[in-house]
Amino acid sequence: MGRESVDMDGSPSGNEIRARIGRFQQLLSEHEVDGALMVQKMDLYYLARTDQDAHLWVPASEEPLLMVI
């Protein structure tokens, strides 16, 4: 695995976030899982770079959906 791409403030870049989502979606597909609902703050930051009160739906083959509550 290479180095992560980060923005000036040290947070993951948009390209890095898209790559993370893509790798996660590949794993979902390989295990024949339709999608995953992320609710933990650490997971939300890793996959969406947000610390809002939110849920993130990551389908195996479509665009993710961030739902802020």
Backbone as a ProteinNet text record, in pm:
[ID]
protein_1_A
[PRIMARY]
MGRESVDMDGSPSGNEIRARIGRFQQLLSEHEVDGALMVQKMDLYYLARTDQDAHLWVPASEEPLLMVI
[TERTIARY]
82.4	0	86.6	49.5	125.7	85.7	147.2	113.8	-20.8	-92	-221.1	-202.4	-293.5	-295.2	-368.8	-306.3	-367.2	-374.6	-469.7	-483.5	-383.6	-380.1	-288.1	-306.1	-428.7	-453.6	-424.4	-376.1	-341.9	-455.1	-574.3	-687.4	-680.9	-742.9	-740	-800.7	-739	-790	-916	-984.5	-1102.5	-1069.1	-953	-911.2	-887.7	-830.4	-806.1	-938.1	-1034.4	-1165.4	-1232.5	-1227.8	-1287	-1218.2	-1087.7	-1014.3	-1054.9	-1072.3	-1115	-1252.8	-1344.3	-1479.6	-1472.7	-1394.5	-1381.3	-1328.5	-1225.8	-1172.1	-1276.5	-1351	-1454.7	-1565.7	-1606.9	-1710.7	-1663.7	-1538	-1483.8	-1496.7	-1463.1	-1475.8	-1621.7	-1711.4	-1853.7	-1897	-1857.5	-1893.1	-1834.6	-1706.8	-1641.1	-1710	-1767.2	-1835.4	-1986.2	-2030.8	-2172.3	-2262.4	-2214.6	-2291.6	-2345.9	-2475.4	-2538.8	-2488	-2455.2	-2407.5	-2384	-2336.7	-2309.6	-2351.4	-2407.1	-2447.7	-2344.6	-2274.9	-2171.1	-2231.4	-2214.2	-2270.9	-2166.6	-2053.6	-1949.7	-1871.6	-1841	-1770.1	-1638.5	-1561.2	-1432.1	-1451.3	-1552.2	-1581.3	-1627.6	-1711.6	-1761	-1645.9	-1552.4	-1439.7	-1350.8	-1326.1	-1238.8	-1296	-1427.9	-1490	-1555.1	-1582.7	-1652.1	-1587.1	-1482.7	-1412.1	-1507	-1595.4	-1686.8	-1694.8	-1717.9	-1741.9	-1882	-1969.5	-2108.4	-2183.9	-2297.5	-2387.8	-2455.2	-2414.8	-2461.7	-2452.5	-2514.2	-2500.1	-2456.4	-2375.8	-2328.6	-2367.3	-2449.2	-2485.7	-2387.9	-2316.9	-2222.3	-2271.2	-2338	-2380.8	-2260.8	-2272.1	-2160.7	-2127	-2225.6	-2197.8	-2250.4	-2301.4	-2353.2	-2286.2	-2325.2	-2268.3	-2312.5	-2223.5	-2261	-2358.1	-2431.2	-2527.6	-2499.3	-2465.2	-2442.4	-2572.6	-2621.4	-2746.9	-2714.5	-2725.7	-2693.6	-2819	-2801.2	-2916.6	-2906
-118.3	0	124.3	223.8	346.5	445.7	561.3	667.3	727.5	768.4	831.7	973.6	1017.6	1153.9	1241	1351.2	1437.2	1580.7	1655.4	1797.6	1876.9	2006.7	2094.4	2085.2	2060.8	2053.4	1914.8	1822.7	1688.6	1588.7	1633.3	1540.4	1470	1353.4	1279.8	1362	1355.3	1429.6	1362.8	1434.7	1378.9	1254.2	1254.4	1135.4	1017.4	1042.9	934.8	877.6	965.3	919.4	833.6	878.2	799.5	663.4	660.2	532.9	440.4	495.7	414.4	354.5	439.2	391.5	281.3	302.7	203	69.7	74.1	-50.6	-120.5	-41.7	-99.1	-161.3	-91.4	-145.1	-273.4	-281.3	-403.9	-520.7	-496.2	-601.2	-643.2	-544.7	-577.1	-668.1	-634.1	-713.9	-854	-862.3	-992.8	-1086.1	-1028.4	-1108.4	-1114.7	-1066.4	-1068.6	-1000.4	-883.4	-801.9	-682.7	-655.3	-546.9	-408.8	-390	-260.4	-263.6	-150.6	-139.8	-1.8	1.3	126.3	159.3	269.7	311	410.2	383.8	471.9	518.7	451.8	489.3	611.1	703.7	827	797.5	700	668.4	621.7	536	487.9	601.7	689.6	803.8	895.5	919	1005	936.4	807.4	734.8	731.5	712.1	696.6	823.3	922.5	1042.1	1172.8	1163.1	1280	1378.4	1324.1	1409.9	1360.7	1455.2	1417	1461.2	1481.3	1516.9	1396.6	1424.7	1316.3	1270.8	1155.4	1110.4	958.9	907.4	768.3	770.6	673.4	664.2	528.6	529	406.3	389.2	276	246	121	138.2	22.4	-38.4	-163.7	-232.7	-175.3	-115.1	-74.6	63	139.8	272.4	377.8	503	612.8	601.3	628.9	630.5	744.9	731.4	833	870.8	997.6	1048.8	1110.1	1059.3	1106.9	1174.1	1307.4	1384.5	1392.9	1363.2	1365	1477
0	0	0	-78.1	-86.5	21.1	14.1	108.2	73.4	176.7	155.2	104.8	21.4	-28	74.3	116.6	217.4	167.4	223.5	194.4	278.4	256.5	329.3	481	526.5	670.9	728.4	644.9	692.3	684.6	645.1	633.4	497.1	485.4	357.6	244	127.4	11.2	-44	-130.7	-196.2	-275.5	-342.7	-418	-326.3	-209.1	-112.7	-61.4	-33.5	14.1	-92.5	-218.8	-327.8	-340.7	-323.2	-330.1	-215.9	-96.9	17.8	-7	-54.7	-85	-190.8	-294.5	-401.2	-350.6	-264	-207.7	-120.9	-42.4	42.7	-41.3	-147.4	-235.4	-303.8	-339.3	-398.9	-302.1	-175.3	-73.1	-54.9	-54.1	-41.8	-156.4	-277.3	-394.8	-387.7	-349.7	-341	-241.8	-136.8	-34.3	-54.8	-173	-211	-108	-59.3	34.3	-43.7	-28.2	-103.6	-65	61.4	107.5	257	309.5	452.3	501.6	621.1	684.8	792.2	773.5	867.2	965.7	1095.9	1198.4	1299.9	1308.2	1403.8	1352.5	1442.3	1404.6	1331.8	1380.6	1319.4	1174.8	1151.5	1015.9	926	980.5	902.4	861.9	952.9	917.5	814.2	830.6	738.4	596.7	585.4	453.7	398.1	482.7	433.3	478.8	558.8	610.4	678.9	762.1	837.6	981.4	1072.8	1211.9	1256	1157.6	1184.9	1241.7	1306.4	1344.5	1215.4	1165.7	1035.8	1024.7	922.2	880.5	734.8	696.9	559.1	503.2	398.1	328.4	212.5	212.9	106.1	33.5	-81.2	-159.4	-231.8	-268.6	-333.3	-470.3	-538.7	-676.8	-716.6	-624.9	-658.6	-572.1	-590.1	-510.3	-365.1	-271	-128.8	-99.5	10.7	52.3	196.6	221.6	355.5	405.4	517.9	576.4	709	712.7	833.3	919.2	1049.1	1141.3	1241.2
[MASK]
+++++++++++++++++++++++++++++++++++++++++++++++++++++++++++++++++++++

